[in-house]
Amino acid sequence: MSEIVESVRLLTLTTQRLLDNLYRRNSSDETFEQNGIINGQDIIEGYLKNNEIGLAVEHLLYMVHESNITLSTTETNTLNDVLLKLGIDNVYVE
C-alpha cells in the first residue's frame, strides 16, 4: 500500500504544480472558484494521513478533471494503475 501512497503523493505534487502555474497565468480562471482546487494538495495529504487513500485519489481525479490540466502519459499511466489497484472507477472518463 505504501507504493500506492507514494504514487498518489507524487501525482499530487505534479498536479498542484500545474495548478499553481495555471493560477499564476490567470488567477481569475473559473477553475479556482471551485472548492478544493487551490488547496487540493493539503486536502489530499489530510486524507492520506487518515488512511483514506480512496478519497485522496478521488480528490486528485477531481482536481485534474475540473482544471483541465494535462498529465504526461507516464503520469496518466501511473494514475490509471493506482485506480486499478484500488478498484476505483474514473467517473470522469466515459
CNS distance restraints for C-alpha pairs under 8 A (distance, minus, plus):
assign (resid   1 and name CA) (resid   5 and name CA) 6.40 0.50 0.50
assign (resid   2 and name CA) (resid   6 and name CA) 6.09 0.50 0.50
assign (resid   3 and name CA) (resid   7 and name CA) 6.21 0.50 0.50
assign (resid   4 and name CA) (resid   8 and name CA) 6.16 0.50 0.50
assign (resid   4 and name CA) (resid  82 and name CA) 6.22 0.50 0.50
assign (resid   5 and name CA) (resid   9 and name CA) 6.17 0.50 0.50
assign (resid   5 and name CA) (resid  48 and name CA) 7.29 0.50 0.50
assign (resid   5 and name CA) (resid  53 and name CA) 7.12 0.50 0.50
assign (resid   6 and name CA) (resid  10 and name CA) 6.21 0.50 0.50
assign (resid   7 and name CA) (resid  11 and name CA) 6.09 0.50 0.50
assign (resid   7 and name CA) (resid  78 and name CA) 7.21 0.50 0.50
assign (resid   7 and name CA) (resid  79 and name CA) 7.84 0.50 0.50
assign (resid   7 and name CA) (resid  82 and name CA) 7.59 0.50 0.50
assign (resid   8 and name CA) (resid  12 and name CA) 5.95 0.50 0.50
assign (resid   8 and name CA) (resid  56 and name CA) 7.78 0.50 0.50
assign (resid   8 and name CA) (resid  57 and name CA) 6.85 0.50 0.50
assign (resid   8 and name CA) (resid  79 and name CA) 7.71 0.50 0.50
assign (resid   8 and name CA) (resid  82 and name CA) 7.79 0.50 0.50
assign (resid   9 and name CA) (resid  13 and name CA) 6.21 0.50 0.50
assign (resid   9 and name CA) (resid  45 and name CA) 7.72 0.50 0.50
assign (resid  10 and name CA) (resid  14 and name CA) 6.37 0.50 0.50
assign (resid  11 and name CA) (resid  15 and name CA) 6.06 0.50 0.50
assign (resid  11 and name CA) (resid  75 and name CA) 6.85 0.50 0.50
assign (resid  11 and name CA) (resid  79 and name CA) 7.47 0.50 0.50
assign (resid  12 and name CA) (resid  16 and name CA) 5.94 0.50 0.50
assign (resid  12 and name CA) (resid  41 and name CA) 6.12 0.50 0.50
assign (resid  12 and name CA) (resid  44 and name CA) 7.65 0.50 0.50
assign (resid  12 and name CA) (resid  60 and name CA) 6.61 0.50 0.50
assign (resid  13 and name CA) (resid  17 and name CA) 6.08 0.50 0.50
assign (resid  13 and name CA) (resid  41 and name CA) 7.14 0.50 0.50
assign (resid  14 and name CA) (resid  18 and name CA) 6.24 0.50 0.50
assign (resid  15 and name CA) (resid  19 and name CA) 6.17 0.50 0.50
assign (resid  15 and name CA) (resid  60 and name CA) 7.90 0.50 0.50
assign (resid  15 and name CA) (resid  63 and name CA) 7.61 0.50 0.50
assign (resid  15 and name CA) (resid  64 and name CA) 6.83 0.50 0.50
assign (resid  15 and name CA) (resid  69 and name CA) 7.82 0.50 0.50
assign (resid  15 and name CA) (resid  71 and name CA) 7.63 0.50 0.50
assign (resid  16 and name CA) (resid  20 and name CA) 5.97 0.50 0.50
assign (resid  16 and name CA) (resid  38 and name CA) 7.88 0.50 0.50
assign (resid  16 and name CA) (resid  40 and name CA) 7.17 0.50 0.50
assign (resid  16 and name CA) (resid  41 and name CA) 6.29 0.50 0.50
assign (resid  17 and name CA) (resid  21 and name CA) 6.22 0.50 0.50
assign (resid  18 and name CA) (resid  22 and name CA) 6.22 0.50 0.50
assign (resid  18 and name CA) (resid  69 and name CA) 6.95 0.50 0.50
assign (resid  19 and name CA) (resid  23 and name CA) 6.06 0.50 0.50
assign (resid  19 and name CA) (resid  37 and name CA) 7.98 0.50 0.50
assign (resid  19 and name CA) (resid  38 and name CA) 7.37 0.50 0.50
assign (resid  19 and name CA) (resid  67 and name CA) 7.41 0.50 0.50
assign (resid  19 and name CA) (resid  69 and name CA) 7.45 0.50 0.50
assign (resid  20 and name CA) (resid  24 and name CA) 6.19 0.50 0.50
assign (resid  20 and name CA) (resid  38 and name CA) 7.70 0.50 0.50
assign (resid  21 and name CA) (resid  25 and name CA) 6.32 0.50 0.50
assign (resid  22 and name CA) (resid  26 and name CA) 6.10 0.50 0.50
assign (resid  22 and name CA) (resid  27 and name CA) 7.44 0.50 0.50
assign (resid  23 and name CA) (resid  27 and name CA) 4.48 0.50 0.50
assign (resid  23 and name CA) (resid  28 and name CA) 7.80 0.50 0.50
assign (resid  23 and name CA) (resid  29 and name CA) 7.45 0.50 0.50
assign (resid  23 and name CA) (resid  32 and name CA) 7.63 0.50 0.50
assign (resid  27 and name CA) (resid  32 and name CA) 7.20 0.50 0.50
assign (resid  28 and name CA) (resid  32 and name CA) 7.25 0.50 0.50
assign (resid  29 and name CA) (resid  33 and name CA) 7.78 0.50 0.50
assign (resid  30 and name CA) (resid  34 and name CA) 7.46 0.50 0.50
assign (resid  31 and name CA) (resid  37 and name CA) 7.42 0.50 0.50
assign (resid  31 and name CA) (resid  66 and name CA) 6.64 0.50 0.50
assign (resid  31 and name CA) (resid  67 and name CA) 5.54 0.50 0.50
assign (resid  32 and name CA) (resid  37 and name CA) 6.17 0.50 0.50
assign (resid  32 and name CA) (resid  38 and name CA) 6.30 0.50 0.50
assign (resid  36 and name CA) (resid  40 and name CA) 4.92 0.50 0.50
assign (resid  36 and name CA) (resid  43 and name CA) 7.07 0.50 0.50
assign (resid  36 and name CA) (resid  63 and name CA) 7.62 0.50 0.50
assign (resid  37 and name CA) (resid  63 and name CA) 5.81 0.50 0.50
assign (resid  37 and name CA) (resid  67 and name CA) 7.94 0.50 0.50
assign (resid  39 and name CA) (resid  43 and name CA) 6.51 0.50 0.50
assign (resid  40 and name CA) (resid  44 and name CA) 6.12 0.50 0.50
assign (resid  40 and name CA) (resid  59 and name CA) 7.49 0.50 0.50
assign (resid  40 and name CA) (resid  60 and name CA) 7.59 0.50 0.50
assign (resid  40 and name CA) (resid  63 and name CA) 7.04 0.50 0.50
assign (resid  41 and name CA) (resid  45 and name CA) 6.09 0.50 0.50
assign (resid  42 and name CA) (resid  46 and name CA) 6.16 0.50 0.50
assign (resid  43 and name CA) (resid  47 and name CA) 6.42 0.50 0.50
assign (resid  43 and name CA) (resid  56 and name CA) 7.64 0.50 0.50
assign (resid  43 and name CA) (resid  59 and name CA) 7.98 0.50 0.50
assign (resid  44 and name CA) (resid  48 and name CA) 6.24 0.50 0.50
assign (resid  44 and name CA) (resid  55 and name CA) 7.77 0.50 0.50
assign (resid  44 and name CA) (resid  56 and name CA) 4.71 0.50 0.50
assign (resid  44 and name CA) (resid  57 and name CA) 7.69 0.50 0.50
assign (resid  44 and name CA) (resid  59 and name CA) 6.71 0.50 0.50
assign (resid  44 and name CA) (resid  60 and name CA) 7.20 0.50 0.50
assign (resid  45 and name CA) (resid  49 and name CA) 6.09 0.50 0.50
assign (resid  45 and name CA) (resid  56 and name CA) 7.44 0.50 0.50
assign (resid  46 and name CA) (resid  50 and name CA) 6.38 0.50 0.50
assign (resid  47 and name CA) (resid  51 and name CA) 6.24 0.50 0.50
assign (resid  47 and name CA) (resid  52 and name CA) 4.83 0.50 0.50
assign (resid  47 and name CA) (resid  53 and name CA) 6.42 0.50 0.50
assign (resid  47 and name CA) (resid  55 and name CA) 6.46 0.50 0.50
assign (resid  47 and name CA) (resid  56 and name CA) 5.38 0.50 0.50
assign (resid  48 and name CA) (resid  52 and name CA) 5.45 0.50 0.50
assign (resid  48 and name CA) (resid  53 and name CA) 5.51 0.50 0.50
assign (resid  48 and name CA) (resid  56 and name CA) 6.35 0.50 0.50
assign (resid  52 and name CA) (resid  56 and name CA) 6.33 0.50 0.50
assign (resid  53 and name CA) (resid  57 and name CA) 6.22 0.50 0.50
assign (resid  54 and name CA) (resid  58 and name CA) 6.16 0.50 0.50
assign (resid  54 and name CA) (resid  86 and name CA) 7.20 0.50 0.50
assign (resid  54 and name CA) (resid  88 and name CA) 7.46 0.50 0.50
assign (resid  55 and name CA) (resid  59 and name CA) 6.10 0.50 0.50
assign (resid  56 and name CA) (resid  60 and name CA) 6.22 0.50 0.50
assign (resid  57 and name CA) (resid  61 and name CA) 6.22 0.50 0.50
assign (resid  57 and name CA) (resid  83 and name CA) 7.77 0.50 0.50
assign (resid  58 and name CA) (resid  62 and name CA) 6.25 0.50 0.50
assign (resid  59 and name CA) (resid  63 and name CA) 6.20 0.50 0.50
assign (resid  60 and name CA) (resid  64 and name CA) 6.32 0.50 0.50
assign (resid  61 and name CA) (resid  65 and name CA) 6.03 0.50 0.50
assign (resid  61 and name CA) (resid  90 and name CA) 7.40 0.50 0.50
assign (resid  61 and name CA) (resid  92 and name CA) 7.74 0.50 0.50
assign (resid  62 and name CA) (resid  66 and name CA) 5.80 0.50 0.50
assign (resid  63 and name CA) (resid  67 and name CA) 6.05 0.50 0.50
assign (resid  64 and name CA) (resid  68 and name CA) 6.03 0.50 0.50
assign (resid  64 and name CA) (resid  69 and name CA) 5.72 0.50 0.50
assign (resid  64 and name CA) (resid  70 and name CA) 7.45 0.50 0.50
assign (resid  65 and name CA) (resid  69 and name CA) 7.16 0.50 0.50
assign (resid  65 and name CA) (resid  92 and name CA) 6.81 0.50 0.50
assign (resid  71 and name CA) (resid  75 and name CA) 5.73 0.50 0.50
assign (resid  71 and name CA) (resid  76 and name CA) 5.87 0.50 0.50
assign (resid  72 and name CA) (resid  76 and name CA) 6.04 0.50 0.50
assign (resid  73 and name CA) (resid  77 and name CA) 6.05 0.50 0.50
assign (resid  74 and name CA) (resid  78 and name CA) 6.16 0.50 0.50
assign (resid  75 and name CA) (resid  79 and name CA) 6.12 0.50 0.50
assign (resid  76 and name CA) (resid  80 and name CA) 6.10 0.50 0.50
assign (resid  77 and name CA) (resid  81 and name CA) 6.07 0.50 0.50
assign (resid  78 and name CA) (resid  82 and name CA) 6.26 0.50 0.50
assign (resid  79 and name CA) (resid  83 and name CA) 6.23 0.50 0.50
assign (resid  80 and name CA) (resid  84 and name CA) 6.14 0.50 0.50
assign (resid  81 and name CA) (resid  85 and name CA) 6.15 0.50 0.50
assign (resid  82 and name CA) (resid  86 and name CA) 6.14 0.50 0.50
assign (resid  83 and name CA) (resid  87 and name CA) 5.79 0.50 0.50
assign (resid  83 and name CA) (resid  88 and name CA) 4.91 0.50 0.50
assign (resid  83 and name CA) (resid  89 and name CA) 6.69 0.50 0.50
assign (resid  83 and name CA) (resid  90 and name CA) 7.40 0.50 0.50
assign (resid  84 and name CA) (resid  88 and name CA) 6.40 0.50 0.50
assign (resid  84 and name CA) (resid  89 and name CA) 7.90 0.50 0.50
